[in-house]
Amino acid sequence: MDVTAESLARAIGARVKQERNGRSWTLDQLAEFAGVSRRMLVNVEQGAVNPSIGTLLRLSDALGVGLPDLVEPPSPRTARHTRNGQGAVLWNGESGGRAVLVAGTEPPDVIELWDWTLAPHERHDSEAHTAGTRELLHVQEGALAVEAEGITYDLATGDALTFRGDVVHAYVNSTSATTRFSLTVFEPGVGSAHREESAHD
């Protein structure tokens, strides 16, 4: 990991541990609630790994804090200003693509704003997010194919697409030019599944 990635991994690890301890949960409890291995959770809390977006989403939902809260320091302010270049880089593709979380709201209904770049012939496969998640994207540069529910949507510069994020999906750049798109993700009721389980214990 480079210095920036290490710093982000440490910040995420500290926040996950803080939230877990604040609930008096053991490592095993959070691992079970989030559906991740105990080893992965230990590595996350120690800042030893840069977890995948899917792992971060499972942890944020289990903790009921929302993905933006895991990657940003706590702030008492009602407004959060993210300066150009200061968003959290949560995915780096092997060919140079990247996904930057630039802004987000607080739970229970979390909205995330992402800035995505896919290098030529690069793709990102995403697991299904929590039930009810919806995604909206707008292609700003290049061409993009979105695969969801067995259908491929071919988008050109300026095109937009709204689709379900609670199914397995993928973003694909099959061209020889760079693709850039903005992505908004709506995740309703973050943490509600665990709260409902706790109410029935």
C-alpha positions in Angstrom: 0.0 0.0 0.0 1.2 3.5 -0.7 1.3 6.2 2.0 -2.2 7.5 1.3 -3.7 4.0 1.2 -2.0 3.1 4.5 -3.3 6.2 6.1 -6.9 5.5 4.9 -6.6 1.8 6.0 -5.5 2.9 9.5 -8.3 5.5 9.7 -10.9 2.9 8.7 -9.5 0.4 11.2 -9.6 2.8 14.0 -13.2 3.8 13.2 -14.4 0.2 12.9 -12.8 -0.6 16.3 -14.2 2.5 17.9 -17.7 1.7 16.7 -17.4 -1.9 17.7 -16.1 -1.1 21.2 -18.9 1.6 21.5 -21.4 -1.3 21.2 -19.4 -3.6 23.5 -19.2 -6.1 20.7 -16.5 -8.7 20.5 -14.6 -9.3 17.2 -16.6 -12.5 16.7 -19.9 -10.7 17.2 -19.1 -8.0 14.6 -17.7 -10.6 12.2 -20.9 -12.6 12.5 -23.2 -9.6 12.1 -21.2 -8.3 9.1 -20.7 -11.7 7.4 -16.9 -11.4 7.2 -14.2 -13.6 8.6 -12.7 -12.8 12.0 -9.3 -12.7 10.4 -10.4 -10.1 7.9 -11.9 -8.0 10.7 -8.7 -8.2 12.7 -6.7 -7.1 9.7 -9.2 -4.2 9.0 -9.0 -3.0 12.6 -5.2 -3.2 12.5 -5.1 -1.1 9.3 -3.2 -4.0 7.7 -5.4 -4.3 4.6 -7.3 -2.0 2.3 -10.7 -3.8 2.5 -12.9 -4.2 -0.6 -15.9 -1.9 -1.1 -18.1 -4.9 -0.4 -16.4 -5.7 2.9 -16.7 -2.0 3.9 -20.4 -2.0 3.0 -21.1 -5.1 5.1 -19.2 -3.6 8.1 -20.9 -0.2 7.8 -24.4 -1.8 7.6 -23.7 -4.1 10.6 -22.5 -1.1 12.6 -25.4 1.1 11.3 -23.1 4.0 10.5 -23.0 4.2 6.7 -20.0 3.8 4.5 -19.1 7.6 4.4 -18.9 7.6 8.2 -16.3 4.8 8.1 -13.9 6.7 5.9 -14.4 10.2 7.2 -13.4 11.5 10.7 -16.4 12.3 12.9 -17.6 15.8 12.5 -20.1 17.8 14.6 -20.9 20.1 11.6 -24.0 19.8 9.5 -22.0 20.4 6.3 -19.0 18.4 5.1 -16.7 20.0 2.6 -14.5 17.6 0.6 -11.9 19.5 -1.4 -10.8 18.4 -4.8 -8.5 15.4 -4.5 -9.4 14.6 -0.9 -12.0 12.0 -1.4 -11.4 8.5 -0.1 -10.0 6.2 -2.8 -11.7 2.9 -2.0 -10.8 0.9 -5.1 -7.7 0.9 -7.4 -7.9 -1.1 -10.6 -4.9 -3.1 -11.9 -4.8 -0.9 -15.0 -5.1 2.5 -13.2 -8.8 2.9 -12.6 -10.1 4.1 -9.3 -13.2 4.7 -7.3 -13.3 7.8 -5.0 -16.0 8.3 -2.4 -16.3 12.1 -2.5 -19.3 12.7 -0.2 -22.1 10.9 1.7 -24.9 11.4 4.1 -25.6 9.9 7.5 -27.8 6.9 8.3 -30.3 5.6 8.3 -30.9 6.5 4.6 -27.4 6.9 3.2 -26.6 8.6 -0.1 -23.1 8.2 -1.5 -21.5 10.3 -4.3 -18.6 8.6 -6.1 -16.2 9.6 -8.8 -15.2 6.6 -10.9 -12.5 6.1 -13.5 -12.0 2.9 -15.5 -8.8 2.5 -17.6 -9.1 1.0 -21.1 -10.4 -2.6 -21.0 -10.9 -2.5 -17.2 -13.9 -3.7 -15.3 -15.1 -3.7 -11.7 -17.4 -6.4 -10.4 -19.6 -5.6 -7.5 -21.5 -7.9 -5.2 -25.1 -7.2 -4.4 -25.6 -4.4 -1.8 -28.2 -4.4 0.9 -31.9 -4.8 -0.1 -33.4 -1.7 -1.6 -30.1 -0.1 -2.7 -30.4 1.9 -5.9 -27.6 3.3 -8.1 -27.7 6.3 -10.5 -24.7 7.0 -12.8 -23.8 9.6 -15.3 -21.1 9.0 -17.9 -18.9 12.1 -18.1 -16.2 10.8 -20.4 -15.8 7.8 -22.7 -18.2 4.8 -22.9 -19.4 2.4 -20.2 -21.3 -0.9 -20.1 -23.2 -1.7 -16.9 -24.1 -5.4 -16.4 -27.0 -6.0 -14.0 -29.6 -8.8 -13.8 -28.3 -10.5 -16.9 -28.7 -7.3 -19.0 -25.9 -5.1 -20.4 -26.6 -1.4 -20.7 -24.3 0.4 -23.2 -23.8 4.0 -22.3 -22.0 6.8 -24.2 -20.7 10.2 -22.9 -23.6 12.1 -21.4 -25.8 9.1 -20.9 -27.3 8.2 -17.5 -28.7 5.0 -15.9 -30.7 4.2 -12.8 -30.6 0.5 -11.7 -30.9 -1.8 -8.7 -27.7 -2.1 -6.7 -29.0 -5.0 -4.6 -28.1 -7.4 -7.3 -24.7 -8.5 -8.6 -23.5 -5.9 -11.1 -20.4 -4.7 -13.0 -19.0 -1.6 -14.6 -17.1 -2.3 -17.8 -14.9 -0.2 -20.1 -14.3 -2.3 -23.2 -12.8 0.6 -25.2 -9.3 1.8 -25.7 -10.0 5.1 -24.0 -10.5 6.1 -20.4 -14.0 6.2 -19.0 -15.1 8.5 -16.2 -18.5 8.5 -14.5 -20.2 9.9 -11.4 -22.2 7.4 -9.3 -24.8 8.1 -6.7 -25.7 5.1 -4.4 -28.8 5.2 -2.2 -28.8 2.7 0.7 -32.1 2.8 2.7 -32.2 1.8 6.3 -28.5 1.2 6.9 -28.1 -1.0 10.0 -31.9 -1.8 10.1 -31.4 -5.5 9.5 -29.2 -5.9 12.5 -31.5 -3.7 14.6 -34.5 -5.9 13.7 -32.5 -9.0 14.7 -31.5 -7.4 18.0 -35.1 -6.6 18.8 -36.1 -10.2 18.5 -33.2 -11.6 20.7 
